[in-house]
């Protein structure tokens, strides 16, 4: 079906049987929810909105809903009532191939691509991406992705690269840059009670101005420096940094941690962390000091390599399992990269938590 009065939004639709409605995967996919006296008026509303890929209409309530969604991120469900119907815009590669990257005149009368003011060429519209043949909708959190622009960047999602250099999942950074409260600990192992570190230059301290809040400020020029079992002037040891670290409660609420990456600080590669543990907890703030509150999620490398360039991120490390939501996470350093060298502290600039 097409609409000569609005040729710029011409499209072909398919309709479900009566007694169905559309169920989006995410609330943000609903872009229009009003009344329409007839089905054809709801159809017209979808055609005149380039973001609409699916609609449903209830002839009893006259509810007309438009969705920026399709069957890859939503579902057509059966209703007890026979008054609702679902319509979908039919898409195919032939609708895109002759226009993509062409001059803007090629997409002047099409809803499928838009004129980019930056390149003056036809490009995929918002919340979609070019996959080589057409413009599918961008993906949401935890979806499998295959290219850098496949995820909803407006929701702070990125297509994260896996061990083998290929893209894997749409994830977001779980921490904010300013509102997270981070607690430094020392003499603490996985499963044991937390011993708080404090500001100072001595055993059980962290260097003044280089506290735990720096690990999630998204600034590699700041750092967290912990003395652990040593002090800044007398006792140096290969084991100074062992069993130091931090924990935090996410401001965004309970989330699934899928991967992480550490970044090096400004100096002395032997002071970089090497082996770490990660634990998760859903206990309240008082109980977080208890070792029994934490569940071990990871025990392995932090990803930093010997003599890694300063101020740089290590490769992303993936947790072996990531199916549980936790509100708080604890990171502990088991071993530094010093290889027996006497060092007074452990230091790193950032720890980036990736998940959904």
Secondary structure, DSSP 8 states (H G I E B T S, - for coil): ---GGGGGG---EEE--SSEEEEESSGGGEEEEEE-SSHHHHHHHHHT-TT-SEEEEETTTTEEEEES--TTSEEEEE-SSSSEEEEEE---GGGTTTTTTSBGGGGTT-SSEEE-TTTSBEEE-TTEEE-SSSEEE-B-TT-B--STT-B-GGGT-EEEE-TTSSEEEEEEE-S-SSS--EEEEES--TTS--EE-EESSSTTEE-TT--GGGGGSS-TTS-EEE-TTS-SSS--BTTTTTTEEEEEE-TT-SB-EEEEEEE--SS-GGGSEEEEEEEEE---TTGGGSGGG-EEEEEEE-S--TT--TT-B---EE-S-----BSEEEEEEEEETTTT--BS-EEESEEEEEE-
